[in-house]
Structure formats: structure tokens, C-alpha cells
Amino acid sequence: MTHAAHPFDALMNITARPQAVFVRGEGAYLWDDAGKRYLDFMQGWAVNCLGHSPTVVAEALAAQAKLLLTPSPAFYNGPSLKLAQALVEKSCFDQVFFANSGAEANEGAIKLARKYGAKYKNGAFEIITFEGGFHGRTLATMSASGKKAFEPLFEPKVSGFRKAKLNDLDSVKALISDNTVAVMLEPIQGEAGVWPATDQFLRELRALTQEHGLLLIVDEIQTGMGRTGKLFHYEHAGIEPDIMTLGKGIGGGVPLAALLATEHVSCFEHGDQGGTFNGNPLMCAAGLAVLEEVSKPEFLKAAADAGLFLESELQKLSARHGLGEVRGRGLLLALDLKLPIGAAIVAEALADGVLINSPQPDALRFMPALNVTREEISLMVDCLDAILVKAGAARRVA
Ligand SMILES: *Cc1c(COP(=O)(O)O)cnc(C)c1O
């Protein structure tokens, strides 16, 4: 083995990262190995719904780790049974398959839809997805995604995905054929820059899919688990989808995801689906601790209120600096900058000890912990305000 010149060099270089090495997290804050503290409005990419290292998750993991890590996916275990039951009780779905990542849950959703097509719809297999959509980084989920940058990569793609336009029902209708089995979407396109499907569009899509006997699949990996102020985003539109995927927040910081389906649609047979770590008790114990907290009505109410406060503070900031709209719902919000200055603002904020994300050059995305306080929101907005004041002064001088 040749020795890596720098510890960073031993990791595959798959993305640009700041030089800091993070060593500790607590609530809204992260610390790096130089002792610098950061106020975190990314939270592991909308993952840490209870903040960094919440006690309930740490304790659930410690207790389960001493009891049983994994008996094998060929045996039942207590935490996965309990978590599946709790998810079924709190949603419109009847059965759950646990996965280890969002992409894997979506792979499962795609397989389940194709299985349904093979079983009930003369082998129909096409899934209508959306331009701008993001469903993960496996080959099938990249193919299902409507992200422009994915298009030239890893050819040939998995076939059978046709892309419609979000909030344009006619563009969906135009793609329906005898081969179509499902329509799949994110209720809010997160990675594309927080572009919401309207509640009206979701209702129209539900009616259209029902009329044609198609499955409606919602990818709630980013919008689920209280992120938008309800436990699941589909509740806002008052619809009942056939399949839902969850990830990110469901584990509160640990790798856990889920595929949920209604009874009639849940048609996998033995041998169709599985995985070594799927439904392992350690991750499911964390998931149970998270769900117990997040599904409390007072918790969801506080998260929704925090979302409204963040939204109004961002609107004020936008008005003060002549920026664009605030998009999204609950605690998944984006601020339109109208200029490609996202990366520069993110870098300045990082230097000032605040972590935010710029999913597109002209937008900032905010995905704090769901228990974020008003004080933490004000601190973050004040930091952005100072950066924008400086940038405005620089522009006037230039
Ligand atoms: C993050 C995300 C995924 C992929 O989840 P991974 O855990 O990264 O595989 C899929 N869909 C949506 C909507 C996401 O936000």
C-alpha cells in the first residue's frame, strides 16, 4: 500500500468539503477538532430531526446495543415489529419494509410497483417521475431522478422512467400508456432547491392515478417525519398514496429508511426483497425513540410554529436586501437569492460559525432540527443579515 499523503487522501474524493473535521454535536450545535462551534441549519442534511446526539436516541442505541445487535434478517426482532406497528398506526399504510438508506427504500418502491404491474397490470412497468426530482444515487434511483447533472452519467441508465413537469397535470396525462404502472414524486423537491408540489396538484394526481388504476408513490424521505409540520406531508393535501418512502429523519441521525405500502399493493413474495441489515433491531430502536418524540401533537405543533417563525424572519430578511421569495413548508424552506451568490454566502456563514446549504447557485436551503428555538433562528438570520450587509456594501463600492 502506498501511504496517503494526508488523512483526507484515504477517502474517495466524492465532494468538496471544508477543511474542518467534526468531532462532537449537541442539539443545534456542532464542534470541530479546533474547538470551533457551529450553529447547524443543515443537521446532517435534514436528518437530525431532534438535533445532534439527542439523549433519547443515544439511550435507545446504548440499551439495544447491550441487548441484541442483530439476530439475522431471517428472524423477527422486537424493535422492528414495534416500529412497523407504530408507523402503520400513524399512517394510511398497512405494511413496512425497513431499509438502510433512502435510495434503497426507493429501489424497493420501484421494485414493488413493477411487481404490482407484473401481477395485476399485464406487466406494466413504467413509472412517471418528475423533472428536477431526486430519488437517490443507486442506478435505478438516479434513473428515476430528473436531475440534469445525472443525465450523462453511468450510461446506460435503468429504463422505464418518463419525466413529467411538477404542478402540470397535462404533462403527466401525456405520458400515461398501457405500460404505466405508477407515478412517483417528492411532495417538495428538496435537492432541486425546495420546489413544492401544490396541494391541489397532489389531489389532482391522486384522482388521475385512481382513474387510470396507477399507483401513487410519495418519496417523503425529506418531507416526512414532521419536517413540514405534519408527521407526513401527504396529510396536508388530504390524500392517501399507495406507497411511501421514508429516510433521513426517521433514524434521527442513524441509517434507517422505510418503504410503506397499502395492503393491496404490498405484494412482494418470498425472494423478491431482503437485505442483511434491513430491519436490524439497533437502528429500529433508534427509529422508535424518534417516532415517539416526533409524533407527539405538541412536538409537531412546535415544529410547525418554528417553521412559520423562520419563514417570516426570512421574508423580512428578503425584503430588507431585495432578495426573492421564500419557498417550502414547515422547517424545509429555501430563500431565493435572485443572484448566483449561494456558495459565497455559505462559505462566509461557515467562517462565521453557521452551517447552511445552497442546493442551487441562487438559493439557500434551511433544514434545522425540528426542535430548533426562536433564539437559534434569530442568531442564524442575524448572521445572514450581516453577511448580506457586507456584500451589499461591497457591491456599492465596486
Ligand atoms: C436524501 C433523499 C434521497 C436519498 O436518500 P439517501 O439516504 O441519501 O440514499 C431520496 N429521496 C429524497 C427526496 C431525498 O431527499
Ligand as a Chemical Component Dictionary entry (heavy atoms), coordinates in Angstrom:
data_LIG
# 
_chem_comp.id                   LIG 
_chem_comp.type                 NON-POLYMER 
_chem_comp.pdbx_formal_charge   0 
_chem_comp.three_letter_code    LIG 
# 
loop_
_chem_comp_atom.comp_id 
_chem_comp_atom.atom_id 
_chem_comp_atom.alt_atom_id 
_chem_comp_atom.type_symbol 
_chem_comp_atom.charge 
_chem_comp_atom.model_Cartn_x 
_chem_comp_atom.model_Cartn_y 
_chem_comp_atom.model_Cartn_z 
_chem_comp_atom.pdbx_ordinal 
LIG C1 C1 C 0 -31.941 12.236 0.500  1  
LIG C2 C2 C 0 -33.023 11.797 -0.394 2  
LIG C3 C3 C 0 -32.996 10.529 -1.015 3  
LIG C4 C4 C 0 -31.825 9.584  -0.883 4  
LIG O1 O1 O 0 -31.632 9.139  0.421  5  
LIG P1 P1 P 0 -30.208 8.506  0.811  6  
LIG O2 O2 O 0 -30.370 8.103  2.251  7  
LIG O3 O3 O 0 -29.178 9.554  0.589  8  
LIG O4 O4 O 0 -29.996 7.335  -0.077 9  
LIG C5 C5 C 0 -34.071 10.173 -1.796 10 
LIG N1 N1 N 0 -35.124 10.988 -1.971 11 
LIG C6 C6 C 0 -35.183 12.198 -1.385 12 
LIG C7 C7 C 0 -36.389 13.040 -1.593 13 
LIG C8 C8 C 0 -34.135 12.646 -0.587 14 
LIG O5 O5 O 0 -34.181 13.867 -0.042 15 
# 
loop_
_chem_comp_bond.comp_id 
_chem_comp_bond.atom_id_1 
_chem_comp_bond.atom_id_2 
_chem_comp_bond.value_order 
_chem_comp_bond.pdbx_ordinal 
LIG C1 C2 SING 1  
LIG C2 C3 SING 2  
LIG C2 C8 DOUB 3  
LIG C3 C4 SING 4  
LIG C3 C5 DOUB 5  
LIG C4 O1 SING 6  
LIG O1 P1 SING 7  
LIG P1 O2 DOUB 8  
LIG P1 O3 SING 9  
LIG P1 O4 SING 10 
LIG C5 N1 SING 11 
LIG N1 C6 DOUB 12 
LIG C6 C7 SING 13 
LIG C6 C8 SING 14 
LIG C8 O5 SING 15 
# 
